[in-house]
Amino acid sequence: MTHSPTRVLAIDLGATSIRVVSVDVSAPSPAPEVIHRWPHGPVRHHDGSLRWDWDRICAEVEHGLTAALEAGPVASIGADGWAVDYGLLDHRGRLLSPPYSYRDDRTNDWRAMAERIGVERLYGTTGVQLMAINTIFQVGAHDPEELGRAARLLLLPDLLVRRLTGFDGAERSNASTTALLDARTGAWSADLLAAVGLDPELLPPIVSAGEVVGSWRGVPVHAVGSHDTASAFIAVPGIPGPGTAVISSGTWVLVGAERPGADTSVAARAANFSNEAGALGGVRFLKNVMGFWLLEQCRAAWGDPPIDELVTAAAEVTRSTRVVDATDERFLAPSDMEAEIRTAAGLGAAASRADVVRCILESIAAGAARVIEELSAITGTPVDEILVVGGGARIGLMNELFGRHSGLPVIGGSSEATALGNAVVQGIALGRFENLDDARQWLAVGAGRVGVR
């Protein structure tokens, strides 16, 4: 490995794996190197709730960072992760309890809470897709006694940055996913905080990606697009045009487009689109579709056979395949994912494992295609291409199905898009790239798209 003064480390907290990735932003094209990976998932707490093993997560991150430093000089560190989940700290900075997973069932009554707050009021203020996992609904369901003992609420990537540097802040792209941030002003909404009884003093100041927020073992730590989807959207292969849709293909499949500002119109609310702040400005106008979580849960029950083998078998299924609604909450955390899919799709006992996998992939693609149709209708701009990034981008059959269901050309980007987007923001902060367009041309070279716009 060639050491460079612009070798940066991207910490990527994924909902199924924790990674530390090294990226030399001075290289002719991106070549991310995974230094450390730790598979994980939510664990059952002694009270029956689903939580994250936060101490172990932090230990694995620090193990990866240490290994990366031992391998050579590092110019910067940045951290991203999944959205909506948070930790509560007391007045001494100690975590009050392990953070809840968004898949915990404590938000089952979220619709009643949304109605009490006012659906139009909530969407009109935040522009966030209404889902059970939203931070506002988690906070509304949190034990009031524990909330009363808290001095600070931090989203998980920000909580990690605090552990590494002592810095207290909320990076904007992730804060915008909470349904607690005013999409117009960019500030925490005092109105919505009051609606769920959350003391404004618990929330940290908003910071922007690219700022130096501290250091770890002498290495500067930069705020990046701390929402993993914000980082993934940064790393598309080329500069998106007016008709470009982006699919971030992973545990969740996020489908949308970059826009200059928030759209909280009646049409956007009716279609339940989310307006999430871009890491470097603008808005990601998108919608969540259940992604490879469906397959991962089935794989776990099947003894973790290789994904490639499952996809190869699914590709050989030639008979008509039934699909399910990949936005249905029934798939958020069922006790038996395979049974849930079989029931929803009407797959009988004779249906093979390959049939189930093909159903999953077809359902993801069909769900993404519906979102793209809605996107075109709301924006008034026809979509003419799809850029796919994220872990699922390496699965040829999935990209083929995205194209087949949407009728659009599909261009595959990096499966390491989240880490690359994280690294690109660091690279811009370090002066390696002039701006995002410059960085995206570098990413396009890495994807084999020389000379694209």
RAPEMO-V441115 format. One record per pair of residues at least 12 apart in sequence whose C-alpha atoms are under 8 Angstrom apart, sorted by the first residue. I is the first residue (numbers start at 1). GAP is how many residues later the second one is. Records with the same first field share a line. If there is no record, write none. Layout:
I: GAP + GAP
This chain:
3: 21 + 69 + 70
4: 20 + 22 + 69 + 70
5: 68 + 69 + 70
6: 18 + 19 + 20 + 68 + 69 + 70 + 421 + 424 + 426
7: 15 + 16 + 17 + 18 + 19 + 66 + 67 + 68 + 69
8: 14 + 15 + 16 + 17 + 66 + 67 + 68 + 69 + 415 + 418 + 419
9: 12 + 13 + 14 + 56 + 59 + 65 + 67 + 68 + 69 + 414
10: 12 + 13 + 67 + 68 + 69 + 70 + 409 + 410 + 412 + 413
11: 50 + 66 + 67 + 68 + 69 + 408
12: 67 + 68 + 69 + 216 + 406 + 407
13: 66 + 67 + 68 + 69 + 144 + 215
14: 67 + 68 + 214
15: 25 + 26 + 66 + 67 + 236
16: 23 + 24 + 25 + 235
17: 20 + 21 + 22 + 23 + 24
18: 18 + 19 + 20 + 21 + 22 + 39 + 42 + 43
19: 15 + 16 + 17 + 18 + 19 + 42 + 45
20: 14 + 15 + 16 + 17 + 41 + 44 + 45
21: 12 + 13 + 14 + 15 + 398
22: 12 + 13 + 46
23: 397 + 400
25: 398 + 399 + 402 + 407
26: 406
28: 414
29: 413 + 414 + 416 + 417
30: 390 + 412 + 413 + 416
31: 415
32: 384 + 387 + 388
35: 29 + 32 + 33
36: 27 + 28 + 31
37: 27
38: 22
42: 59
49: 51 + 55 + 56
50: 50 + 51 + 53 + 54
51: 47 + 48 + 49 + 50 + 53
52: 46 + 47 + 48 + 49
53: 45 + 46
54: 44 + 45
58: 102
74: 145
75: 144 + 145
76: 143 + 144 + 145 + 146 + 350
77: 142 + 143 + 144 + 145 + 349
78: 143 + 144 + 145 + 146 + 344 + 345 + 348
79: 78 + 81 + 82 + 144 + 145 + 147 + 343
80: 77 + 144 + 145 + 146 + 147 + 148 + 151 + 342
81: 75 + 76 + 145 + 146 + 147
82: 74 + 75 + 145 + 146 + 147
83: 72 + 73 + 91 + 94 + 95 + 144 + 145
84: 18 + 49 + 50 + 51 + 71 + 90 + 93 + 94
85: 14 + 15 + 16 + 17 + 50 + 70 + 71
86: 13 + 14 + 49 + 67 + 68 + 69 + 70 + 73
87: 12 + 13 + 66 + 67 + 68 + 69 + 72
88: 59 + 62 + 63 + 64 + 65 + 66
89: 61 + 62 + 63 + 64
90: 59 + 60 + 61 + 62
91: 59 + 60 + 61
96: 50 + 54
102: 31 + 32 + 36
103: 30 + 229 + 230
104: 229
106: 32 + 35
107: 25 + 26 + 30 + 31 + 34
108: 24
110: 21 + 22 + 27
111: 21
113: 24 + 27
114: 23
117: 75 + 78
120: 149
122: 57 + 70
123: 141 + 146
124: 140 + 141
125: 56 + 57 + 58 + 59 + 64 + 139
126: 50 + 53 + 54 + 55 + 56 + 57 + 58 + 138 + 149
127: 52 + 56 + 135 + 136 + 137 + 142 + 146 + 147 + 148 + 149
128: 48 + 49 + 50 + 51 + 144 + 145 + 146 + 147 + 148
129: 140 + 143 + 144 + 145 + 146 + 158
130: 142
134: 43 + 44 + 45
135: 42 + 43 + 44 + 45
136: 42 + 43 + 44 + 60
139: 57 + 59
140: 56 + 57
150: 52
151: 50 + 51
152: 49 + 50 + 51 + 52
153: 49 + 50 + 51
154: 15 + 16 + 49 + 50
155: 15 + 19 + 20
157: 69 + 70
158: 12 + 13 + 68
164: 51 + 52
165: 48 + 49 + 50 + 51 + 56
166: 48
167: 46 + 47
168: 36 + 37
169: 35 + 36 + 37 + 38
170: 34 + 35 + 36 + 37
171: 35 + 36 + 37 + 38 + 52 + 53 + 54 + 55
172: 34 + 35 + 36 + 37 + 53 + 105 + 107
173: 52 + 53 + 54 + 57 + 103 + 104 + 105 + 106
174: 51 + 52 + 53 + 56 + 102 + 103
175: 31
176: 99 + 100 + 101
177: 99
180: 12 + 13
183: 79 + 92
184: 78
187: 19
207: 16
208: 15 + 16 + 71 + 72
209: 13 + 14 + 15 + 16 + 17 + 70 + 71 + 216
210: 12 + 13 + 14 + 215 + 216 + 218 + 219
211: 12 + 13 + 218
222: 204 + 207
224: 55 + 198 + 201 + 202
225: 53 + 54 + 55 + 196 + 197 + 200
226: 53 + 196
228: 190
229: 19 + 25 + 189
230: 47 + 48 + 49 + 54 + 191
231: 48 + 186 + 187 + 188 + 189 + 190 + 191
232: 16 + 157 + 158 + 185 + 186 + 187 + 188 + 189 + 190
233: 13 + 15 + 156 + 184 + 185 + 188
234: 45 + 183 + 187 + 190 + 202 + 206
235: 154 + 179 + 182 + 183 + 185 + 186 + 189 + 205 + 208
236: 151 + 152 + 153 + 177 + 178 + 181 + 204 + 207 + 208
237: 150 + 175 + 176 + 177 + 203 + 204 + 206 + 207 + 208 + 209 + 210 + 212
238: 199 + 202 + 203 + 205 + 206 + 211 + 214 + 215
239: 198 + 201 + 202 + 213 + 214
240: 18 + 213
242: 139 + 141
243: 138 + 139 + 140 + 141 + 142
244: 13 + 139 + 140 + 141 + 142 + 143
245: 12 + 127 + 138 + 139 + 140 + 141 + 142
246: 140 + 141 + 142 + 143
247: 121 + 139 + 140 + 141 + 142
248: 140 + 141 + 142
249: 42 + 43 + 139 + 140 + 141 + 142 + 143 + 144
250: 41 + 42 + 43 + 140 + 141 + 142
251: 39 + 40 + 41 + 42
252: 36 + 37 + 38 + 39 + 40 + 41
253: 35 + 36 + 37 + 38 + 39 + 111 + 115
254: 32 + 33 + 34 + 35
255: 31 + 32 + 33 + 34 + 113 + 116 + 117
256: 28 + 29 + 30 + 31 + 115 + 116 + 119
257: 27 + 28 + 29
258: 20 + 24 + 25 + 26 + 27
259: 23 + 24 + 25 + 26
260: 21 + 22 + 23
261: 21 + 22
262: 13 + 21 + 23
263: 12 + 22
267: 111
268: 110
271: 103
272: 15
273: 12 + 13 + 14
274: 12 + 13
280: 156
287: 84
288: 39
289: 37 + 38 + 75 + 78 + 79
290: 36 + 37 + 38 + 41 + 42 + 74
291: 35 + 73
292: 100
294: 37 + 43 + 66
295: 62 + 65
297: 40 + 41
298: 39 + 40
310: 44 + 47
311: 43 + 46 + 47 + 86
313: 41
314: 40 + 41 + 43 + 44
315: 43 + 82
317: 37 + 38 + 41
321: 34 + 37 + 38 + 41
322: 23 + 24 + 25 + 37 + 40
323: 22 + 36 + 37 + 39 + 40 + 43
324: 17 + 20 + 21 + 35 + 36 + 39
325: 38 + 42
326: 37 + 38 + 41
327: 40
338: 18
341: 15 + 19
342: 14
345: 14
361: 37 + 40
362: 39
365: 33 + 36 + 37 + 40
366: 36 + 39 + 40
368: 34 + 38
369: 33 + 36 + 37
370: 36
372: 34
384: 24 + 25
385: 23 + 24 + 25 + 26
386: 22 + 23 + 24 + 25
387: 23 + 24 + 25 + 26
388: 22 + 23 + 24 + 25
389: 23 + 24 + 25 + 26 + 27 + 28
390: 23 + 24 + 25 + 26 + 27 + 28
391: 23 + 24 + 25 + 26
392: 23
393: 19 + 20 + 21 + 22
394: 18 + 20 + 21
399: 13
412: 35
413: 34
414: 33
424: 12 + 15
441: 12
